Amino acid sequence: MRKPPPNRKRSGTLRRLRRTFFQPSAIELAKSLLGVIMVRRVGGVLRRARINEVEAYLGPKDLASHASKGRTARTEVMFGPSGRAYVYLIYGMHQMFNIVAGPQGAAEAVLIRGATALDDWAINLSGPGRLARGFGITRADNGLDLAGDDIFFLADLAHRPRIVRSKRIGVDYAGHWKDRLLRFVDASGRRQ
């Protein structure tokens, strides 16, 4: 009998996340992602980091969401199935890595804002631009299936995040949506 590849196997308290994990609404997915381990091979080395900061974007009604401008070439992936990467560039220099959430057509997403590097990986992953750069995420990853083998996620059943909610960062243009408590931080091992 063949052994499964190491990243598909249950080892101790780690469990590979399947596509169904990404199907809840952006708010529920955002909370569930805290404490999850993100994995990708970078420069030939398997890199892992524990997600500690995320923001939820609630589709076309959310004025801070790109989906509020409608279905465009840029936002098309957001209207597709959950569990896909939505990657875009801001300020001409920072890649932003999001995970599409909810049912197809909802156009909800979760921005991964920060993580803590694991396995003696000495890198600062605080802030969405640094996180994307550290994991080598670019626009070429837009639409990537996150239940595949390139970028994937592990639930750590032993980790219990302490969730703190606050306003999202950098969305002052979004009317009353700027005041919604849609930023989630795992305060169990990190200062806000």
C-alpha positions in Angstrom: 0.0 0.0 0.0 1.4 3.4 -1.0 1.9 6.1 1.7 0.1 9.4 1.1 2.4 12.4 0.4 3.6 14.0 3.7 1.4 17.1 3.3 -1.8 15.0 2.9 -1.3 12.9 6.0 -2.6 13.5 9.4 0.3 14.0 11.7 -0.4 14.5 15.4 -2.6 17.5 15.7 -2.3 18.8 12.1 -5.0 18.1 9.5 -4.9 19.2 5.9 -7.8 21.5 5.0 -10.2 20.4 2.2 -12.1 22.6 -0.2 -15.2 22.5 2.0 -13.4 24.4 4.7 -13.5 27.6 2.5 -17.3 27.5 1.9 -18.6 29.4 4.9 -19.2 33.2 4.7 -16.2 35.5 4.8 -16.8 36.3 8.5 -16.9 32.7 9.5 -14.0 31.7 7.4 -11.9 34.7 8.7 -12.4 33.5 12.3 -11.7 29.9 11.3 -8.4 30.8 9.5 -6.9 32.2 12.7 -4.3 29.7 14.0 -4.3 27.8 10.7 -0.9 27.0 9.2 -0.2 28.2 5.7 2.3 26.1 3.7 4.2 26.7 0.4 7.5 25.7 -1.0 9.6 28.8 -1.3 13.1 28.7 -2.9 13.0 24.9 -2.7 12.2 24.9 1.0 8.8 24.0 2.5 7.8 27.2 4.5 5.1 27.3 7.1 3.5 30.1 9.1 0.6 30.4 11.5 -2.1 32.9 10.4 -2.7 35.6 13.0 -4.5 38.4 11.3 -7.2 38.5 8.6 -10.0 40.8 7.3 -13.4 39.8 5.9 -14.9 41.4 2.8 -18.6 40.8 2.3 -19.2 41.0 -1.4 -21.0 43.6 -3.6 -22.8 45.3 -0.7 -19.5 45.9 1.2 -18.2 49.3 -0.1 -14.6 48.3 1.0 -14.7 45.2 -1.2 -13.6 45.2 -4.9 -16.8 43.3 -5.6 -18.8 46.5 -4.8 -17.7 47.8 -8.2 -19.3 44.8 -9.9 -18.1 41.8 -11.8 -14.9 42.8 -13.8 -11.9 41.0 -15.2 -10.1 41.9 -11.9 -12.9 40.6 -9.6 -14.1 37.6 -11.7 -12.3 35.1 -9.4 -14.2 36.5 -6.4 -17.5 35.5 -8.0 -16.3 31.9 -8.6 -16.0 29.0 -6.3 -14.7 29.3 -2.7 -11.1 28.2 -1.9 -9.5 30.1 -4.7 -6.8 32.8 -4.4 -7.7 36.3 -5.2 -4.4 38.2 -5.6 -4.1 41.9 -6.6 -1.5 44.6 -6.6 -1.8 47.9 -4.6 0.3 51.0 -4.8 2.1 49.4 -7.8 4.2 47.3 -5.4 2.4 45.2 -2.9 0.7 41.9 -3.7 -2.4 41.2 -1.6 -3.4 37.6 -1.0 -7.1 36.8 -0.3 -9.1 33.6 -0.1 -12.5 33.5 -1.8 -15.2 32.5 0.6 -18.9 31.6 0.6 -21.1 30.1 -2.1 -20.3 30.7 -5.7 -21.5 34.2 -6.8 -21.3 35.7 -3.3 -17.9 37.4 -4.1 -16.8 37.3 -0.5 -13.1 37.0 0.4 -10.7 37.0 3.4 -7.5 39.1 3.2 -4.6 37.4 4.9 -3.0 40.3 6.8 -0.3 38.5 8.8 1.2 35.3 10.1 4.0 34.1 12.4 6.7 32.1 10.6 7.4 28.6 11.9 10.3 26.1 11.8 13.1 28.7 12.4 12.1 30.6 9.3 13.5 34.1 10.1 11.1 36.4 8.2 8.7 39.2 9.1 5.2 38.3 7.8 3.3 41.1 9.6 1.3 43.0 7.0 -0.3 41.6 3.8 2.5 42.8 1.5 5.2 41.2 3.6 3.2 38.0 3.9 2.7 37.7 0.1 6.3 38.5 -0.6 7.5 36.0 2.0 5.5 33.2 0.4 6.4 34.3 -3.1 2.8 35.1 -4.0 2.2 37.1 -7.1 -0.6 38.0 -9.5 0.3 34.7 -11.3 -1.3 32.9 -8.4 -4.7 34.6 -8.9 -7.3 31.9 -9.2 -5.1 29.2 -7.7 -7.0 26.3 -6.1 -6.0 26.5 -2.4 -7.1 22.9 -1.8 -4.3 21.8 -4.2 -0.6 21.2 -3.6 1.0 24.6 -4.3 -0.3 26.7 -1.4 -2.3 24.7 1.2 -3.4 25.0 4.8 -3.2 22.8 7.9 -5.6 23.0 10.8 -3.7 22.7 14.1 -6.1 21.0 16.4 -4.0 21.9 19.5 -4.0 25.7 18.8 -6.8 27.7 20.4 -6.8 31.3 19.1 -8.0 34.1 21.2 -10.0 36.2 18.7 -10.1 40.0 18.9 -12.3 42.0 16.5 -11.6 45.5 15.3 -12.1 47.8 12.3 -10.4 46.9 9.0 -7.3 48.9 8.1 -7.1 51.4 5.2 -10.8 51.5 4.2 -11.7 55.0 5.2 -13.3 55.5 1.8 -16.0 52.8 2.4 -18.7 54.9 4.2 -20.3 53.1 7.1 -18.5 49.9 6.2 -15.2 51.4 7.5 -16.6 51.1 11.0 -17.6 47.4 10.8 -15.6 45.1 13.0 -14.4 42.8 10.2 -10.7 42.5 11.2 -9.8 39.5 13.3 -6.6 39.0 15.2 -5.3 35.9 17.1 -4.1 37.6 20.3 -3.1 34.3 21.9 0.6 34.7 20.9 1.0 38.2 19.5 0.5 41.8 20.5 -2.1 43.8 18.5 
